[in-house]
């Protein structure tokens, strides 16, 4: 059934930038990243929030027939932004696969993926047992989930590095106790699925604002994965940007693949000729330069790995890699490293002397 919402309150919403899907209930409370890890389908995290469903709505989800549920959904969807929503009532006999029930933070190895938006420790075990008894006796209380359908991440400048992938993400917005009861009983869940029709994709310039909104959810592991697979240019002088750039520099100083994979990404930043972004880029490139001096890594060629061992990082190796780094800069941007530093560097930073811990 399609339900059209006019003058919606936009308290509950899904925001997507083709890579990150963020559930907002007044503020971001859960986020999913379609990261191209070879062994993991989806990373996610959630802050947890207090249940907001009125008791009469919950009663409808337990005992109501389809007509009553859909009638109540008309009112409930006023909490969402204006637009069209497809509401489906899905029964266990229609489902061939039990979803991954995902407590945040963590990762999932397949789909469909149900991301819980309340912390497991906050759930009432007696209430879960109550629903288990109901399910074993043939009852099918309904969970409520919110989705925008199949998500196919787009990796922009990294599209030649990462394979395309899809992920079916469902955020549990009500019915965590019921979902746990279904899981404990090994029964596919009955649920009401709200699907956002034609979700609005945020503009590129708004990705930074979205990141700032959900940054409080991130631990260092998730932040580092986002830096690796969907890097942002954060040019503000604030704690979030400084810490993000610090983590990125630490990765650039030690990670060979990170340097090579992002070449086109760096080139596109340079082409935009935004002064603040060019200043930011020069600082990141200097971290790559330190990479070549500290470890003997080569940002443009094969790793210096011979017979199962890293080659010794001698002065000769450093000099050779420094030449390769400068050649890489010239090929990538059409100017020398000296020209780049002069035009876009920070006078307080030494871009030429080896300051690494040899």
C-alpha positions in Angstrom: 0.0 0.0 0.0 1.3 3.5 -0.9 0.7 6.2 1.7 1.3 9.8 0.8 2.3 12.1 3.6 1.7 15.8 3.4 3.2 18.3 5.9 5.2 15.6 7.6 7.1 16.5 10.7 10.4 14.9 9.5 11.2 13.6 13.0 12.0 10.2 11.6 13.9 10.0 8.3 16.5 8.1 6.3 19.4 10.0 4.7 21.6 8.5 2.1 24.6 9.8 0.2 24.9 6.7 -2.0 27.4 5.3 0.4 26.2 5.9 4.0 22.6 5.3 5.1 21.7 7.2 8.3 18.5 6.8 10.3 17.5 10.0 12.0 15.1 10.3 14.9 15.5 14.0 15.6 19.2 13.4 15.2 21.2 10.5 13.7 20.7 7.4 15.9 22.0 4.6 13.6 24.2 4.5 10.5 25.1 1.8 8.0 28.1 1.9 5.7 28.3 -0.2 2.5 32.0 -0.8 2.8 33.7 -3.1 0.2 35.5 -5.3 2.7 36.1 -8.7 1.1 34.6 -10.5 4.1 31.9 -8.1 5.4 28.8 -6.9 3.8 27.9 -4.0 6.0 29.3 -2.0 8.9 26.9 -0.3 11.3 26.6 1.6 14.6 23.8 3.0 16.6 23.4 5.3 19.6 20.3 3.8 21.0 17.1 5.8 21.8 14.1 5.5 24.0 11.1 3.7 22.6 8.6 6.2 21.3 5.6 4.1 20.2 2.4 4.7 22.0 1.0 1.6 23.8 -2.1 1.6 21.7 0.0 1.4 18.5 2.0 -1.5 20.0 -1.3 -3.3 20.8 -2.3 -2.9 17.1 1.1 -4.5 16.1 0.3 -7.5 18.3 -3.4 -8.1 17.7 -4.6 -5.8 14.9 -5.7 -7.1 11.5 -4.2 -5.6 8.3 -6.8 -2.9 7.9 -6.4 -1.7 11.4 -2.6 -1.7 11.1 -2.7 0.3 7.9 -5.1 2.8 9.4 -2.8 3.4 12.3 0.2 3.8 9.9 -1.5 6.7 8.2 -1.2 8.7 11.5 2.2 7.3 12.5 3.8 8.3 9.1 3.1 12.0 10.0 6.4 11.7 12.0 8.2 11.2 8.7 9.0 13.8 6.0 6.4 14.6 3.4 6.5 12.1 0.5 5.3 8.7 -0.6 5.9 5.5 1.5 5.2 1.9 0.6 3.9 0.0 3.6 3.9 -3.8 3.4 2.8 -6.3 6.0 5.1 -9.3 5.8 4.3 -12.7 7.4 6.7 -15.5 8.3 5.3 -17.8 5.6 6.4 -15.2 3.0 10.0 -15.2 4.3 12.5 -17.8 3.3 15.4 -16.3 5.2 15.8 -15.2 8.8 17.5 -11.8 8.7 20.8 -10.9 10.4 19.9 -9.3 13.7 22.6 -6.7 14.2 23.5 -5.1 17.5 25.6 -2.1 17.0 28.5 -1.5 16.7 29.5 -4.3 14.5 29.4 -5.9 11.0 27.2 -8.3 9.1 28.1 -10.9 6.6 25.0 -10.8 4.4 21.5 -9.7 4.0 18.8 -8.9 4.7 20.3 -6.9 7.6 18.2 -5.7 10.5 20.0 -3.0 12.5 18.7 -2.6 16.0 18.5 1.0 17.2 18.2 0.2 20.9 21.1 -1.2 22.9 20.7 -4.9 23.8 21.4 -4.2 27.5 18.3 -1.9 27.6 15.9 -4.6 26.7 13.6 -6.3 29.3 14.3 -10.0 29.3 10.9 -10.8 30.8 9.2 -9.0 27.9 11.2 -11.0 25.4 10.1 -14.2 27.1 6.5 -13.0 27.0 6.8 -12.7 23.2 8.6 -16.0 22.9 5.6 -17.7 24.6 3.2 -15.8 22.2 5.2 -16.9 19.2 5.5 -20.6 20.2 1.7 -20.6 20.8 1.1 -19.4 17.2 1.0 -15.6 17.7 2.8 -13.4 15.3 3.4 -9.9 16.9 4.7 -7.5 14.3 8.0 -5.6 14.3 8.3 -2.3 12.5 11.2 -1.6 10.2 12.2 1.3 8.0 14.2 0.9 4.8 14.9 2.5 1.4 15.2 -0.8 -0.3 18.4 -2.1 -1.9 21.4 0.1 -1.4 24.1 0.0 -4.0 27.1 2.0 -2.8 28.9 4.2 -5.3 32.5 4.7 -4.7 33.1 7.8 -7.0 36.8 8.2 -7.7 37.4 4.7 -6.2 35.0 2.9 -8.5 37.9 1.2 -10.3 39.3 -0.1 -7.0 36.2 -1.6 -5.4 33.7 -4.1 -6.7 30.1 -3.1 -6.9 28.0 -4.5 -4.0 24.4 -4.2 -2.7 23.0 -4.5 0.8 19.4 -4.7 2.0 19.3 -2.6 5.2 16.4 -2.4 7.5 16.4 -0.3 10.7 14.2 -1.6 13.5 12.3 1.4 14.8 9.9 -0.5 17.0 9.6 -4.1 18.2 13.1 -4.9 19.5 11.7 -7.3 22.1 9.6 -9.0 19.5 12.6 -9.3 17.1 14.7 -10.9 19.8 11.9 -13.3 20.6 11.6 -14.4 17.0 15.4 -14.8 16.9 15.4 -16.9 20.0 12.5 -19.1 18.6 14.3 -19.5 15.3 11.2 -18.2 13.5 11.2 -15.7 10.6 9.6 -12.5 11.9 6.3 -10.9 11.0 6.8 -7.3 10.4 5.5 -4.0 9.0 8.0 -2.7 6.4 8.0 1.1 5.7 9.9 1.8 2.5 10.8 5.3 1.5 9.8 5.7 -2.1 12.4 7.6 -4.3 14.6 8.7 -1.4 16.3 12.0 -1.9 20.0 11.7 -2.3 22.0 14.5 -0.6 24.3 16.7 -2.6 28.1 16.1 -2.4 28.6 19.3 -0.4 26.2 18.0 2.2 28.1 14.8 2.8 30.4 16.7 5.2 27.4 17.9 7.2 26.0 14.3 7.4 29.4 13.1 8.7 29.5 15.8 11.3 26.0 14.7 12.4 26.8 11.0 13.0 30.5 11.4 13.9 29.5 10.9 17.6 28.5 7.3 16.8 31.9 6.3 15.4 34.7 4.4 17.1 38.2 4.6 15.6 37.7 1.3 13.7 34.7 2.5 11.8 36.2 6.0 11.3 39.3 4.5 9.8 37.3 2.3 7.5 35.3 5.4 6.3 38.6 7.2 5.7 40.0 4.3 3.7 36.9 3.7 1.6 35.1 7.0 1.4 37.5 9.8 2.3 36.2 13.3 2.9 38.0 16.6 2.6 37.5 18.2 6.0 39.0 21.7 6.0 37.5 23.2 9.1 39.7 23.9 12.1 37.6 22.1 14.7 38.1 19.0 16.9 36.2 16.6 14.5 38.1 17.7 11.4 41.5 17.7 13.2 41.0 14.2 14.6 39.8 12.9 11.2 42.8 14.4 9.4 45.1 13.1 12.1 43.8 9.5 11.6 44.1 9.9 7.8 47.7 11.0 8.1 48.6 8.1 10.3 47.2 5.8 7.7 48.9 7.5 4.8 52.3 7.3 6.6 52.1 3.5 6.8 49.7 2.1 4.2 51.0 1.6 0.7 47.7 0.7 -0.9 45.9 3.7 0.6 48.3 5.9 -1.3 48.0 4.2 -4.6 44.3 3.6 -4.6 43.4 7.2 -4.0 45.4 8.8 -6.9 42.4 9.8 -8.9 40.7 11.1 -5.8 43.7 13.4 -5.2 43.8 14.5 -8.8 40.1 15.5 -8.7 40.7 17.6 -5.6 43.6 19.4 -7.4 41.5 20.0 -10.5 38.8 21.8 -8.4 41.3 24.5 -7.5 39.6 25.3 -4.1 42.3 27.0 -2.0 41.2 25.4 1.3 41.1 21.9 -0.3 44.5 22.4 -2.0 46.0 23.3 1.4 44.4 20.2 2.9 45.6 18.1 0.0 49.2 19.3 0.3 49.2 18.3 4.0 48.0 14.8 3.2 50.5 14.4 0.4 53.2 15.3 2.9 52.1 12.4 5.0 52.6 10.1 1.9 56.1 11.6 1.5 56.9 10.7 5.1 55.6 7.2 4.2 58.3 6.8 1.6 61.0 8.0 4.0 59.9 6.1 7.1 59.2 2.7 5.7 60.6 2.7 2.3 57.1 2.3 0.8 56.6 3.3 -2.8 53.3 5.1 -3.5 53.3 4.3 -7.2 55.0 0.9 -7.6 55.2 -2.5 -6.1 55.9 -2.8 -2.4 59.6 -3.3 -1.5 58.9 -6.8 -0.3 61.5 -9.4 -1.3 61.6 -13.1 -0.3 59.1 -12.7 2.5 60.9 -9.7 4.1 60.7 -5.9 3.9 63.9 -4.6 2.3 66.1 -2.6 4.6 65.2 1.0 4.7 68.6 2.5 3.9 69.4 6.1 2.9 69.7 4.8 -0.6 66.2 3.4 -0.5 64.9 6.7 0.9 66.6 8.7 -1.8 65.2 6.4 -4.5 61.7 6.5 -3.1 61.8 10.3 -2.7 62.6 10.6 -6.4 59.6 8.2 -7.2 57.4 10.3 -5.0 58.4 13.5 -6.8 57.8 11.8 -10.1 54.4 10.7 -9.0 53.5 14.2 -7.9 54.6 15.6 -11.3 52.6 12.9 -13.2 49.5 13.4 -11.1 49.3 17.1 -11.0 51.6 18.5 -13.7 53.6 20.5 -11.2 56.6 19.7 -9.0 56.5 19.1 -5.3 58.3 22.4 -4.7 55.7 24.3 -6.8 52.9 22.6 -4.9 54.4 23.4 -1.5 55.1 27.0 -2.5 51.5 27.5 -3.8 49.5 25.6 -1.2 51.7 24.6 1.7 51.7 25.7 5.3 54.7 27.8 6.1 54.9 26.2 9.6 55.5 22.7 8.1 58.8 21.4 6.7 57.9 19.6 3.5 61.4 18.6 2.5 63.5 17.4 5.5 63.2 13.9 6.8 61.5 14.4 10.1 60.4 10.8 10.5 61.6 8.4 13.2 64.4 6.6 11.4 
